[in-house]
Amino acid sequence: MTHVIFAVDTRIHRDIVEAKKVSNWLIGTLGAKVLLGAYKMRGTGVAVTELSFLLPENVFDGYVNGTGIVSKQESFLYVSECNKQYATLKFTDKSIPDEYLGCLKRVGRDEAMEKGEYSYDPITKQFFIVVANSQNEAPAERAARELWQAVDLTLNAIKYGSVSSLASAAEKLTKIRDEQRPRWL
């Protein structure tokens, strides 16, 4: 099962009555877990700390996603429940591809503060950070990322007329094809 870590829109935080209603609904009705998150905004590097929630993906998709409480969010963090806890950022703008970040790792407070990007569970008093490690990447996500990179390289080679880049892209695509070929072929 996959879980989603998300924040509600800023406008809700500004209205204390609305914030209480939304929080009560998320926690009391849907069973959301409350987290405190810190991250750096994409493109600016500005540090942000915010209250966030954790729900199973099916509950998030069925009751939260697409509602007015998350309509202004840029992305949501999807975390697999397997022992590796693969973390993937999925953007609300579907023209932006999902971004595999790495695996969640439980760390101490000092390491989390040093990194500056973390999720904190106030109930268990545990910090989690994302550790980028391509060796821990989910096989399907790694294959998709490699294919996307090879296609991107191919398109740029065609666009700019680079023969050496086209040869490099052909090598990558051949490698991907050979690795993904069914054993019965």
QUIMO-V466705 format. One record per backbone hydrogen bond with DSSP energy under -1.0 kcal/mol. CO is the residue of the C=O (numbers start at 1). NH is the residue of the N-H. If there is no record, write none. Layout:
CO | NH
CO | NH
//
This chain:
1 | 81
2 | 57
3 | 79
4 | 55
5 | 77
6 | 53
9 | 12
10 | 14
15 | 19
16 | 20
17 | 21
18 | 22
19 | 23
20 | 24
21 | 25
22 | 26
23 | 27
24 | 28
25 | 30
26 | 32
33 | 54
35 | 52
36 | 120
37 | 50
38 | 118
39 | 48
41 | 45
46 | 41
48 | 39
50 | 37
52 | 35
53 | 6
54 | 33
55 | 4
56 | 60
57 | 61
58 | 62
59 | 63
60 | 64
60 | 65
64 | 67
67 | 70
69 | 9
70 | 73
74 | 92
76 | 90
77 | 5
78 | 88
79 | 3
82 | 85
85 | 104
86 | 80
87 | 101
87 | 102
88 | 78
89 | 99
90 | 76
92 | 94
93 | 96
99 | 89
102 | 87
103 | 131
105 | 129
108 | 112
109 | 113
110 | 114
111 | 115
112 | 116
118 | 38
119 | 128
120 | 36
121 | 125
121 | 126
126 | 121
127 | 107
128 | 119
129 | 105
131 | 103
133 | 136
138 | 142
139 | 143
140 | 144
141 | 145
142 | 146
143 | 147
144 | 148
145 | 149
146 | 150
147 | 151
148 | 152
149 | 153
150 | 154
151 | 155
152 | 156
153 | 157
154 | 158
155 | 159
156 | 160
157 | 162
162 | 166
163 | 167
164 | 168
165 | 169
166 | 170
167 | 171
168 | 172
169 | 173
170 | 174
171 | 175
172 | 176
173 | 177
174 | 178
175 | 179
176 | 180
182 | 185
//
